[in-house]
C-alpha cells in the first residue's frame, strides 16, 4: 500500500512540474528587460505602441525615453498616460531636444495636467546606466528618429554594444509609403525615423549590436473603424486615454507602424526576419547591398496574427488609474 502511495505521489509531482513552470513564467520570472525610446505626441501610433508595452507581461519596462523635438513635453505626455493608468512607478526620461516642424497634436493633453516640479532627467545617462547594470540583457525598442540612439553610440560605443539587441521601426527596403501590397509597388522612400537623423542611423547600422528592423514593407497595418470601435468602447483607463489621444490626433485611420516593432519583440513569428546588409544613403534611403549582414529585416508581417495579439492584449488590460495631479 505504501509502495503504491509513493508511486502515486511521484506521478503527481512529475505532472505538476509543467504547471509549476507555467506559473513561474506567468509570475514574471523570465520577463525581458526593455527600454522604449519614443517620439510620442505626433502620430498616434506611438501611443498605441506604448499601450501594447504596458499590456504585455513579457516585458520588464525599465523606463521610457522621449526623442525628437521638444522631448520634455513628450515626456509629459507619457507622464499623464502613466498617471491615468496607474503606472507612475515606471521612470520617464527626456532625450535630446531637436528642431521639429511637425505639430505635436497631443501637447494639450499633456498640458492639462500640472507639470512635475523639476524637468525630466537625461535619457542618455539613464540608458547607459541601465546597460552597465544589466549587460547583454536589455532590448532597446527604438520607435523614433534615432538621435538618442546615435548619442548613446557617440558617448560610449563599448557600453552600447552590451545591449542584448535593438529593435527599430524604421527604413524602407522595397516598399514605400502607401504601398499596402494591393497595387504594384512604387519603390522605397526615405522613411521618417531614418531620414530625420541620417548620421545617427548610420552609427546604429555600423554599431555591431544585434539589430532587428521593421521597415515600411511590414508595418503599414491599418487600424480600421471596426477595430477602433472595439478599443474605444472598452472604457478602461488605458483605452479611454487612447480614445482621447486619437481624437486630438484629428485624422481618421491610424497606421500601426510602431506597434509592429513591439509585437515582434513579444512574438517574433509575427514578422519573420531575414539577414541583410543595409546601407543608409545621403537621402535617408535604406539600401540593401552585398556584404556581411548588419541587420535582421522583416519584409512581410502576418497581419491577422498581429491584430489578434494586439486587440487581445489591449481589450483584456485591467490597469487602474489613480491620477490625482
C-alpha positions, 0 to 999 in steps of 0.5 A: 500500500505504501509502495503504491502511495509513493508511486502515486505521489511521484506521478503527481509531482512529475505532472505538476512540474509543467504547471509549476513552470507555467506559473513561474513564467506567468509570475514574471520570472523570465520577463525581458528587460526593455527600454522604449525610446519614443517620439510620442505626441505626433502620430498616434501610433506611438501611443498605441505602441506604448499601450501594447508595452504596458499590456504585455507581461513579457516585458520588464519596462525599465523606463521610457525615453522621449526623442525628437523635438521638444522631448520634455513635453513628450515626456509629459505626455507619457507622464499623464498616460502613466498617471491615468493608468496607474503606472507612475512607478515606471521612470520617464526620461527626456532625450535630446531636444531637436528642431521639429516642424511637425505639430505635436497634436497631443501637447494639450493633453499633456498640458492639462495636467500640472507639470512635475516640479523639476524637468525630466532627467537625461535619457542618455545617462539613464540608458547607459546606466541601465546597460552597465547594470544589466549587460547583454540583457536589455532590448532597446525598442527604438520607435523614433528618429534615432538621435538618442540612439546615435548619442548613446553610440557617440558617448560610449560605443563599448557600453552600447554594444552590451545591449542584448539587441535593438529593435527599430521601426524604421527604413524602407527596403522595397516598399514605400509609403502607401504601398499596402501590397494591393497595387504594384509597388512604387519603390522605397522612400526615405522613411521618417525615423531614418531620414530625420537623423541620417548620421545617427542611423548610420552609427546604429547600422555600423554599431555591431549590436544585434539589430532587428528592423521593421521597415515600411514593407511590414508595418503599414497595418491599418487600424480600421473603424471596426477595430477602433470601435472595439478599443474605444468602447472598452472604457478602461483607463488605458483605452479611454486615454487612447480614445482621447489621444486619437481624437486630438490626433484629428485624422481618421485611420491610424497606421500601426507602424510602431506597434509592429516593432513591439509585437515582434519583440513579444512574438517574433513569428509575427514578422519573420526576419531575414539577414541583410546588409543595409546601407543608409544613403545621403537621402535617408534611403535604406539600401540593401547591398552585398556584404556581411549582414548588419541587420535582421529585416522583416519584409512581410508581417502576418497581419491577422496574427498581429491584430489578434495579439494586439486587440487581445492584449489591449481589450483584456488590460485591467490597469487602474488609474489613480491620477490625482495631479 
